[in-house]
Amino acid sequence: MSTTTTTLQQTTGTWAIDPSHTRVGFSAKHAMVATVRGQFNEFDGTLSLDGSAPEQSSAELTIKASSISTGSDDRDNHLRSGDFLDIETYPELTFRSTGVRYEGGDDFVMTGDLTIRGTSRPVELKVDLEGLASDPFGNERIGFSGETTISRKDFGLTWNVALEAGGVLVSDKVKITLDVSAIKQS
């Protein structure tokens, strides 16, 4: 989709993230040779968009830490433990935007504070507007994709095991990917 001024103005409004059509995913290296992917299955969020002044736009996302899923019950339980997310103490991860920069076309950069395990750090998400559409149920929808890479150590996620051949079991770098569908509220 090529974003025009008219299309950008059509994004203006308050949008509720549709969890059943949105993916909040992540990936990290395991044993230095394989990429393990996962996602969070329970979250909610809103977008407040201003197509005339994108820098005035904002986003909030709250993720239920216990909803982490990588396809392995043992790994998921370990990720929920005190070694990683410590869901008993920190039941939620959050993102609150602090700024938006329009890069032209479909491209934006959203800055914000990501909080994991009670530690907040600034992050920068590269975001692409995927499009606007009306669904068969009369809802106006907007779609975005986004990604960033974080250092898990910056959030106190330091658990690891050294490998005999060198390296570590879990990479420090974690790639976060978002595929967002949201429904216009106003």
C-alpha positions as CSV (number, residue, x, y, z in Angstrom):
1,M,0.0,0.0,0.0
2,S,1.3,3.4,-0.8
3,T,0.3,5.9,1.9
4,T,-1.1,9.2,0.6
5,T,-2.1,12.3,2.5
6,T,-5.7,11.2,2.2
7,T,-5.0,7.7,3.4
8,L,-2.9,9.0,6.3
9,Q,-5.7,11.3,7.3
10,Q,-8.1,8.3,7.3
11,T,-6.0,6.7,10.1
12,T,-7.1,9.4,12.5
13,G,-9.1,8.1,15.5
14,T,-9.0,5.7,18.4
15,W,-8.4,2.1,17.6
16,A,-8.6,-1.0,19.8
17,I,-6.1,-3.8,19.1
18,D,-8.0,-7.0,18.0
19,P,-6.2,-9.8,19.8
20,S,-7.7,-12.5,17.6
21,H,-6.1,-11.0,14.5
22,T,-2.9,-9.6,16.1
23,R,0.4,-11.4,16.9
24,V,2.9,-10.2,19.5
25,G,5.9,-12.3,18.7
26,F,9.6,-12.7,19.6
27,S,12.6,-14.8,18.6
28,A,16.0,-15.6,20.1
29,K,18.9,-17.9,19.3
30,H,19.1,-21.2,21.1
31,A,22.5,-22.9,21.6
32,M,23.9,-20.3,19.1
33,V,22.6,-22.3,16.1
34,A,18.8,-22.3,16.0
35,T,16.1,-19.6,16.2
36,V,13.3,-20.2,18.7
37,R,10.1,-18.3,18.1
38,G,7.3,-17.5,20.4
39,Q,4.4,-15.2,21.1
40,F,2.2,-13.9,23.8
41,N,-1.5,-14.9,23.5
42,E,-3.2,-12.5,25.9
43,F,-2.9,-8.8,25.5
44,D,-4.8,-5.6,24.9
45,G,-4.0,-2.2,23.6
46,T,-5.1,1.0,21.9
47,L,-3.8,3.3,19.3
48,S,-4.7,7.0,19.2
49,L,-3.8,8.1,15.7
50,D,-3.6,11.6,14.2
51,G,-3.1,11.3,10.5
52,S,-2.7,15.1,10.1
53,A,0.0,15.2,12.7
54,P,1.4,11.6,13.1
55,E,3.9,12.9,15.8
56,Q,0.8,13.4,18.0
57,S,-0.2,9.7,17.8
58,S,0.3,7.2,20.6
59,A,0.0,3.6,21.5
60,E,-0.3,1.5,24.6
61,L,0.0,-2.3,24.9
62,T,-0.4,-4.5,28.0
63,I,0.7,-8.1,27.8
64,K,-0.2,-10.9,30.2
65,A,3.2,-12.5,30.9
66,S,1.8,-15.9,31.7
67,S,0.4,-16.2,28.1
68,I,3.9,-16.8,26.7
69,S,3.9,-19.6,24.2
70,T,6.9,-21.2,22.3
71,G,5.4,-24.6,21.5
72,S,7.2,-26.3,24.4
73,D,5.5,-26.6,27.8
74,D,8.8,-27.1,29.6
75,R,10.4,-24.1,27.9
76,D,7.3,-21.9,28.5
77,N,7.3,-22.9,32.2
78,H,10.9,-22.0,32.5
79,L,10.3,-18.6,30.7
80,R,7.5,-17.9,33.3
81,S,9.8,-18.7,36.2
82,G,12.0,-16.4,38.2
83,D,14.9,-17.2,35.8
84,F,13.1,-15.1,33.1
85,L,9.8,-13.3,33.3
86,D,9.0,-14.1,37.0
87,I,5.2,-13.9,36.3
88,E,4.3,-14.2,40.0
89,T,6.1,-10.9,40.8
90,Y,5.7,-9.2,37.3
91,P,2.4,-10.4,35.8
92,E,2.4,-7.9,32.9
93,L,4.7,-6.5,30.2
94,T,3.8,-3.0,28.9
95,F,4.7,-0.7,26.1
96,R,3.8,3.0,26.2
97,S,4.8,5.2,23.3
98,T,6.6,8.4,23.8
99,G,6.8,9.6,20.2
100,V,6.1,8.9,16.6
101,R,8.1,10.0,13.6
102,Y,6.7,9.7,10.0
103,E,9.4,8.5,7.7
104,G,7.3,8.9,4.5
105,G,5.3,6.3,2.5
106,D,4.1,3.6,4.8
107,D,7.0,3.9,7.2
108,F,7.0,5.2,10.8
109,V,9.3,5.0,13.8
110,M,7.6,4.7,17.2
111,T,9.6,5.3,20.3
112,G,8.4,4.2,23.7
113,D,9.0,2.7,27.1
114,L,9.0,-1.1,27.2
115,T,8.6,-2.6,30.7
116,I,9.7,-6.2,31.5
117,R,10.2,-7.5,35.0
118,G,9.5,-4.0,36.4
119,T,12.4,-2.5,34.4
120,S,11.5,0.2,31.8
121,R,13.8,0.9,28.9
122,P,13.3,3.1,25.8
123,V,12.9,1.2,22.5
124,E,12.5,2.2,18.9
125,L,10.0,0.3,16.7
126,K,10.2,0.4,12.9
127,V,6.5,0.4,11.9
128,D,4.8,-0.1,8.5
129,L,1.2,0.8,7.8
130,E,-0.2,-2.3,6.1
131,G,-3.5,-0.8,5.2
132,L,-7.1,0.3,6.0
133,A,-10.2,-1.8,5.2
134,S,-13.8,-2.4,6.1
135,D,-14.5,-5.9,7.2
136,P,-17.7,-7.9,6.4
137,F,-19.0,-7.1,9.9
138,G,-19.0,-3.3,9.4
139,N,-15.8,-2.6,11.3
140,E,-13.1,-0.2,10.1
141,R,-9.7,-1.9,10.4
142,I,-6.2,-0.8,10.3
143,G,-3.1,-2.9,10.1
144,F,0.5,-2.4,11.1
145,S,3.6,-4.5,11.3
146,G,6.6,-3.6,13.4
147,E,9.8,-4.8,14.8
148,T,12.7,-4.0,17.1
149,T,15.6,-5.8,18.8
150,I,16.3,-5.6,22.5
151,S,19.0,-6.8,24.8
152,R,17.3,-9.0,27.4
153,K,20.0,-8.2,29.9
154,D,18.8,-4.6,29.8
155,F,15.6,-5.9,31.5
156,G,17.2,-8.1,34.1
157,L,16.8,-11.3,32.1
158,T,20.3,-12.6,32.7
159,W,19.9,-16.4,33.2
160,N,22.1,-18.4,30.8
161,V,24.3,-21.5,30.5
162,A,27.7,-21.5,29.0
163,L,28.2,-24.1,26.2
164,E,31.2,-26.4,26.1
165,A,32.1,-25.3,22.5
166,G,31.8,-21.6,23.5
167,G,28.9,-19.3,23.5
168,V,25.7,-19.5,25.5
169,L,22.4,-21.4,25.5
170,V,20.2,-18.3,25.1
171,S,21.2,-15.2,23.0
172,D,21.1,-11.8,24.6
173,K,19.4,-10.3,21.6
174,V,15.7,-10.8,21.3
175,K,13.8,-9.7,18.2
176,I,10.3,-8.5,18.8
177,T,7.8,-8.6,15.9
178,L,4.2,-7.2,15.8
179,D,1.5,-7.8,13.3
180,V,-1.4,-5.6,14.5
181,S,-5.0,-5.4,13.4
182,A,-7.1,-2.8,15.2
183,I,-10.7,-1.8,15.0
184,K,-11.8,1.8,15.0
185,Q,-13.6,3.0,18.1
186,S,-14.1,6.7,17.3
